[in-house]
Amino acid sequence: MKKNLKQFSRYGLLIFAILVSFLPILNPLQIFSNLQNYSFDTLQRLLPREVYAEDPVVIIDIDDRSLAEIGQWPWSRNQLAKLVNQAYAAAALGFDIVFAESDRTNPQNFISSYPLNESLKKELSALPSNDELFAQAITDHGTVVLGQALNNKNNIKPSKAKFGLVTQGDDPKQFITNYSGIQHNIKQLESSAAGVGSMSIGNNDAIVRQLPTFERIDDQLVPSLALEMTRVAVGASTFQIKSSNASSEEAYGAQTGINNIKLGPLTIPTTSEGNAWVYFAPTKNIPTVSAGDVILGLIPPEFFEGKVALVGTSAAGLLDLRSTPTEKNIPGVTIIAQFIQQIFANEFLQRPDWLFGAEFLAGLVLAVLITLSIQALGPIGGLSVLIIGSGGIMGSSYYFFKSKLFLVDPISPLIIALSVYVAVTFFNFLFTELERSRVRGAFAQYLSPEMVNRLAESSESLVLGGERKEMTFLFSDIRGFTKISEQYKDDPEALTQLINQLLTVLSNAILEHGGTIDKYMGDCIMAFWNAPTDQADHRQLAIKAANTMNEALDAFNLEIEGNLDFKLEIGIGINSGDCIVGNMGSDKRFDYTVLGDAVNLASRLESQSSNYGLHMIVGENTYMIDSSFTMIEIDKIAVKGKSSAETIFTCFKPEIKFVKGFLDTHNVFLQEYRSQNWDAAKSTIGELMSSPNELELYYRHMDARIDEYIKNPPAADWEGVYVATNK
């Protein structure tokens, strides 16, 4: 289970990160397209296009002042003829206006509208119409381009194209937006013009970011007004459209789309649909003159020499307002003007085919690195990768825009990276909590709650397979178990209940002091300290646990008083030393346990506790000077199975008061005993018997041993070591 959980945490989250990286490709609810647009808009606001003095584009603006000077719109076309004549030197003069109907102020219209005498009718009929004057001015100028509006409201087809068209690669018509009809100019004007172009802004949303270069009605392509004005201005006759599968142009799939449009010496990169990104400059920097001033001759004709002049309106009442990434509610004519400017300046925003793949790869790599970092270093490591990666992506986006005018999307990879960071951090936290729960469940029956929590917080501290550590071990056993069993021989269930209750009380005392319960062996408990987590004070904790066990036993005896004919007693052996601790067993079943000589010695000390009449015997490696309890040396012993001697101690809480000079007298006794000064030792025992009764049984035991030595003296070189014959 643990292995599966870790594998799922590692590989499952990695797969999740990879799958999330594909979201920009799926683009649900156009979320990533919108984010992409926002990032591109931000780049344009940070680094807008510059307008140079040599830029040829100028706007002839039908503004509010022009309406005040010339009159309300629409103007008589003889006035527009004046405008065309005044701008005769322009390399191209375009109208962002459709003249779909004849001029209502033509002189001929007065003949039928008003009761006139025959003479006046004759004079009026002899006058040229305003449309004729306008058409003649257009013809004389020679480079006038009229606007037209494509729509899906009618089925009117465009007039014959005034340009040639060469295509390379896949047929561009399949990639270009199709319309059902067109609103064009009256035939008289359109036939006089050098070119006709569409004023459409394409399929933009509320913000204009791209302009179509071509649109189509069935099989006929219609250039944009900006493109047609450029063609006329440079004196070109033919457009060249280069699409996928042309020479040097690979298609991703069967067909990809349009790559660029060539016009004389100019090359215009496009999107696959034939649109061009508009690189916007501040509107205030676009050269603009008032149309009224032009008509009134206030602008000299020389001003327009070599210029590409575009007639449009900014007047409030004519409502031709658009929004761009850099500005809101600007005249639509300025957008067309800006596009023409950037064509001549050769400054184009581009998104090469490989950019989307690069953005996807950046998001994928960053997502994977974040996932691996979180798994290896935690949330802080993942956050570091996120910050560094985000900075690199944003910096790259800014650099490529500034140096190459590449539209590199930093938002999508960053959204992917942030989403992966949040999700992986959450799931990693979830898996960590599951692991902690597993650890708590595995050790709750053996460890103190504090220790369980420590393990759960850092399960790495549990070294599997075994490690060498210095530890402290405790063995406890119920004395006189046979006697207890005899009293319950007719009620084994009650015996089991009694033993379980007692073991629970004793176990709680161990757990209270941070001990780990290794196992229960009948009525015996084996516990240890300093594993699976480090405990610098493991000796003190073990002795404190032993004292608490004896106190708990006293309380338990009071609870069951009357159920037994005698009090329950336990013996405790404690020892410290190096051992091997870890998971021992087979690959199918194992226990977390300890192995080592120090463990065996603790068990032997527990079995000797009843012989000495003591509740606790402590080995010399556990001995320490600590104000929390009083340690008293009791003997030197060679337990069964060991040839070396071990100095052993017992321990009391400081609240156990001994008579003044007791410890000194006790040490004198040990010295006399080990010197084989039997009479003096027995005399000293007589003095010590007046001490607290906790040691009474011990002194009786030692007195009996001395009697045995008097009968059977030890060797002359005997050093006071008692050789135990039982375990």
CORURVEN-V950874 format. One record per backbone hydrogen bond with DSSP energy under -0.5 kcal/mol. CO is the residue of the C=O (numbers start at 1). NH is the residue of the N-H. If there is no record, write none. Layout:
# CORURVEN-V950874
co | nh
CO | NH
CO | NH
This chain:
# CORURVEN-V950874
co | nh
1 | 5
2 | 6
3 | 7
4 | 8
5 | 9
6 | 10
7 | 11
7 | 12
8 | 12
8 | 13
9 | 13
10 | 14
11 | 15
12 | 16
13 | 17
14 | 18
15 | 19
16 | 20
17 | 21
19 | 22
20 | 23
22 | 25
22 | 26
23 | 27
27 | 30
28 | 31
30 | 34
31 | 35
32 | 36
33 | 37
34 | 38
35 | 39
36 | 40
37 | 41
38 | 42
39 | 43
40 | 44
41 | 45
42 | 46
43 | 47
52 | 55
56 | 308
58 | 310
59 | 61
59 | 289
60 | 62
60 | 312
61 | 63
61 | 291
62 | 314
62 | 315
63 | 67
64 | 68
65 | 69
66 | 70
66 | 71
67 | 71
76 | 79
76 | 80
77 | 81
78 | 82
79 | 83
80 | 84
81 | 85
82 | 86
83 | 87
85 | 88
87 | 90
89 | 306
92 | 309
93 | 145
94 | 96
94 | 311
95 | 97
97 | 99
97 | 147
98 | 100
99 | 186
103 | 106
106 | 109
106 | 110
107 | 110
107 | 111
108 | 111
108 | 112
109 | 113
110 | 114
114 | 116
117 | 121
118 | 122
119 | 123
120 | 124
121 | 125
122 | 126
123 | 127
124 | 127
129 | 133
130 | 134
131 | 135
132 | 136
133 | 137
134 | 138
135 | 139
136 | 140
137 | 141
138 | 142
143 | 93
144 | 194
144 | 195
145 | 95
146 | 197
148 | 150
148 | 199
149 | 183
151 | 180
151 | 181
156 | 182
164 | 239
166 | 241
168 | 243
171 | 174
172 | 175
172 | 176
173 | 176
177 | 216
179 | 218
181 | 151
182 | 184
183 | 149
186 | 189
186 | 190
187 | 191
188 | 192
189 | 192
189 | 193
195 | 146
197 | 148
198 | 225
201 | 204
206 | 323
207 | 205
207 | 209
208 | 325
209 | 278
211 | 276
213 | 224
215 | 222
216 | 179
217 | 220
219 | 221
220 | 217
222 | 215
223 | 198
224 | 228
225 | 229
226 | 230
227 | 231
228 | 232
229 | 233
230 | 234
231 | 235
231 | 236
232 | 235
237 | 164
239 | 166
240 | 242
240 | 262
241 | 168
241 | 243
242 | 259
242 | 260
243 | 246
244 | 170
246 | 249
248 | 250
249 | 245
251 | 253
257 | 244
259 | 270
260 | 242
261 | 268
262 | 240
263 | 266
266 | 263
267 | 269
268 | 261
271 | 274
272 | 258
274 | 213
275 | 271
276 | 211
277 | 279
277 | 349
278 | 280
280 | 49
282 | 285
283 | 286
285 | 287
287 | 59
289 | 61
290 | 294
291 | 295
292 | 296
293 | 298
293 | 299
294 | 297
298 | 300
300 | 303
301 | 304
302 | 305
304 | 307
307 | 91
307 | 92
307 | 309
308 | 58
309 | 94
310 | 60
310 | 312
311 | 96
312 | 62
315 | 318
315 | 319
316 | 319
319 | 321
320 | 332
322 | 330
323 | 208
327 | 324
330 | 322
331 | 334
331 | 335
332 | 335
332 | 336
333 | 337
334 | 338
335 | 339
336 | 340
337 | 341
338 | 342
339 | 343
340 | 344
341 | 345
342 | 346
342 | 347
343 | 346
346 | 348
349 | 277
350 | 407
352 | 355
352 | 356
353 | 357
354 | 358
355 | 359
356 | 360
357 | 361
358 | 362
359 | 363
360 | 364
361 | 365
362 | 366
363 | 367
364 | 368
365 | 369
366 | 370
367 | 371
368 | 372
369 | 373
370 | 374
371 | 375
372 | 376
373 | 377
373 | 378
374 | 378
378 | 382
379 | 383
380 | 384
381 | 385
382 | 386
383 | 387
384 | 388
385 | 389
386 | 390
387 | 391
388 | 392
389 | 393
390 | 394
391 | 395
392 | 396
393 | 397
394 | 398
395 | 399
396 | 400
397 | 401
398 | 402
399 | 403
400 | 404
400 | 405
400 | 406
401 | 405
405 | 350
406 | 408
407 | 409
408 | 410
410 | 414
411 | 415
412 | 416
413 | 417
414 | 418
415 | 419
416 | 420
417 | 421
418 | 422
419 | 423
420 | 424
421 | 425
422 | 426
423 | 427
424 | 428
425 | 429
426 | 430
427 | 431
428 | 432
429 | 433
430 | 434
431 | 435
432 | 436
433 | 437
434 | 438
435 | 439
436 | 440
437 | 441
438 | 442
439 | 443
440 | 444
443 | 446
443 | 447
446 | 517
448 | 452
449 | 453
450 | 454
451 | 455
452 | 456
453 | 457
454 | 458
458 | 461
459 | 462
461 | 463
462 | 464
463 | 466
467 | 581
469 | 471
469 | 579
471 | 577
472 | 529
473 | 575
474 | 527
475 | 573
476 | 525
477 | 571
478 | 481
480 | 484
481 | 485
482 | 486
483 | 487
484 | 488
486 | 489
488 | 491
491 | 495
492 | 496
493 | 497
494 | 498
495 | 499
496 | 500
497 | 501
498 | 502
499 | 503
500 | 504
501 | 505
502 | 506
503 | 507
504 | 508
505 | 509
506 | 510
507 | 511
508 | 512
509 | 513
510 | 513
510 | 515
511 | 514
515 | 448
515 | 517
516 | 518
516 | 528
519 | 526
520 | 522
521 | 523
521 | 524
524 | 521
525 | 476
526 | 518
526 | 519
527 | 474
528 | 516
529 | 472
535 | 538
537 | 541
538 | 542
539 | 543
540 | 544
541 | 545
542 | 546
543 | 547
544 | 548
545 | 549
546 | 550
547 | 551
548 | 552
549 | 553
550 | 554
551 | 555
552 | 556
553 | 557
554 | 558
555 | 559
556 | 560
558 | 561
560 | 563
560 | 564
564 | 562
569 | 479
571 | 477
572 | 617
573 | 475
574 | 619
575 | 473
577 | 471
578 | 598
579 | 469
579 | 581
580 | 595
581 | 467
582 | 584
582 | 593
584 | 591
589 | 586
591 | 584
591 | 593
593 | 582
595 | 580
596 | 599
596 | 600
597 | 601
598 | 602
599 | 603
600 | 604
601 | 605
602 | 606
603 | 607
604 | 608
605 | 609
606 | 609
606 | 610
608 | 612
609 | 613
609 | 614
615 | 572
617 | 574
618 | 649
619 | 622
619 | 623
624 | 626
626 | 629
628 | 654
629 | 631
630 | 652
632 | 650
635 | 648
636 | 722
637 | 639
637 | 646
638 | 724
639 | 642
646 | 637
647 | 620
648 | 634
648 | 635
649 | 618
650 | 632
652 | 630
653 | 656
655 | 657
659 | 662
661 | 665
662 | 666
663 | 667
664 | 668
665 | 669
666 | 670
667 | 671
668 | 672
669 | 673
670 | 674
671 | 675
672 | 677
673 | 676
676 | 678
677 | 681
678 | 682
679 | 683
680 | 684
681 | 685
682 | 686
683 | 687
684 | 688
685 | 689
687 | 690
688 | 691
692 | 695
693 | 696
693 | 697
695 | 699
696 | 700
697 | 701
698 | 702
699 | 703
700 | 704
701 | 705
702 | 706
703 | 707
704 | 708
705 | 709
706 | 710
707 | 711
708 | 712
715 | 718
720 | 636
720 | 722
721 | 723
722 | 638
722 | 724
726 | 640
